[in-house]
Amino acid sequence: MNRYFQNKWVVSLTAGILLGLSFPPVNLSFLTIPAFILIFHLASLCDSNRQFAYVAYPGLVLWNVITTYWLTMASVPAGIAAILANAAVMTLPLMLMRYFQQKYSGFILLVVLQASAWTTYEFLHHNWDLAWPWLAIGNAWAKQISLIQYISITGHLGITFWVTITAALAYQAIKTGNKNFAVGATAILLALPLASLLFFAMDKPVESEATLIPVTVIQPNHDSYLEYGGMSGNDEVIDSLFSITVRTKTPETKLIVWPENAIENAVLMNSRHLKRIADSAKVWNTNFIVGTGLYTLYPDEVPELTRGLYGSTPYNIFNGTFFADASGATARYDKHNLVPIVERIPFLPLLTTIDVFNWVDWGGIAGFGKGTEAVQLHTSEFVTPGLICYDSVYPSWIRNFVNDGAGFLTIITNDGWWGDSSGHRQHFEYAKLRAIEFNRWVVRSANNGTSGIIRPDGTVEQKTDYWVRTGFNSIIPVITEKTFYAKYGDWLPYQALGISIVFWLIAYFDPKEITTLMK
């Protein structure tokens, strides 16, 4: 066994397998902790940061493959490139963790720095043009809702910090044989989950005084790989959506939710298709949230990047949400968090600046336009967003809607691109994190599934099967109280970022003095 753990390649690959198995749908979440213990051990076995990155990389690729293999189902080349690139980015925080391990001998400081380094990486990886937050460690714990109720205070990155600091302290206990470290690691390991279990078991406040909203959720099951879902055009698509809606809704329904790409081919806000939806909202005295491609025309002030001309007018296309309220008034939300490359070319401002001779039509190949405003459906009875697919894994963006009065969260998505794989299962599970972080009910409409209703504690109220045409009704309480995380946001990762920067600078400029100081 000792020889096994001295083999760098075996340690790397084993860590990758453990991390892959910790994510849905396998859900062996606790394996994240021994996986990071092995990563810290691998850092000690390697002679340099470069060697550490080189040896760790195959394990990181394996982790990405096990968890996100389904990316290749939409595009094999793009999926492989995404997996290899993301694994390469992951080597950066690993090198920083080893750097701290080489520079600081104070064990308590070291474990805090190492946990801060990985938390900082996940935080920054949420906030740049190549963002891919799918493999955040907190996502691995999405099904363990009774153990993670504390993320209403810390956000899901609190799970990341808890896992990595527990693993770092446990590794020091194994390495040194120090019983105090073992006791500390055990205490940290148990403290937050036990507190969460206690809170989860407590009687929750009765929601009888809350405003109750009857909601109808539609899962049309249109085939995403066929133009117009295999139908003749948008008219037939709208007919299909209305046919299942009429059969499902009740006279009391106050909100009808159609999924992302319900109308896949882009339409204008004043198109007859959207007017038909608005007219139905007025006749039925209900509200609509509809996923659709939306044109934006620029007859006057033209942005730097446009797709081309719509007639003689410059235009862009947005992956959008169309809102129609019970009065027939309409509004729109343009998706803010776009999948890199698949939906939008990253680093467009930089690329257009570099291309001084305008050799490339960046507007023509940019992809979807990027929304900038957190627009949501405002009615006299409730407020809720129409979050689109990838938006739902960005809690810092969702905070904008909650702080603007959202009483429950509405997510529309089209997970049909991935087939019946781990992808759509993971996406549904991750919505539980948003429910707990914001103490909000979640209404989820997916084109092919899985659609459902999630309670504020992360338990599932209703859930559909995948790849079936269906719809259902539910009653959603409107909640107005805000969690600590909703009020104060990413306070924990900002502190981790500050700690990482400060102690990297100290070690870089005066390593001997600070090492002596922290012993």
Buried (B, 14 or more C-beta within 10 A) or exposed (E): EEEEBEEBEBBBBBBBBBBBBBBBEBBEBBBBBBBBBBBBBBBEBBEEBEBBBBBBBBBBBBBBBBBBBBBBBBBEEBBBBBBBBBBEBBBBBBBBBBBBBBBBEBBEBBBBBBBBBBBBBBBBBBEEBEBBBBBBBBBBBBBBBBBBBBBBBBBBBBBBBBBBBBBBBBBBBBBEEBEEBBEBBBEBBEEBBEEBBEBBEEEEEEBEEBBBBBBBBBBBBBBBEEEBBEBEEBEEBBEBBBEBBEEBBEEEBBBBBBBBBBBBBBBBBEBEBBBBBBEBBBEBEBBBBBBBBBBBBEEEEEEEBBBEEBEEEBBBBBBBBBBBBBEBBBBBBBBBBBBBBBBBBBEBEEEBEEEEEEEEEBBEEBBBBBBEEBBBBBBEEBBBBBBBBBBBBBBBBBBBBBBEEBBBBBBBBBBBBBBBBBBBBBBBBBBBBBBBBBBBBBBBBBBBBBBBBBBBBBBBBBBBEBBEBBBBBBEBBBBEEBBBBBEBBBBBBEBBBEBBEEBBEBBEEEEEEBBEEBE
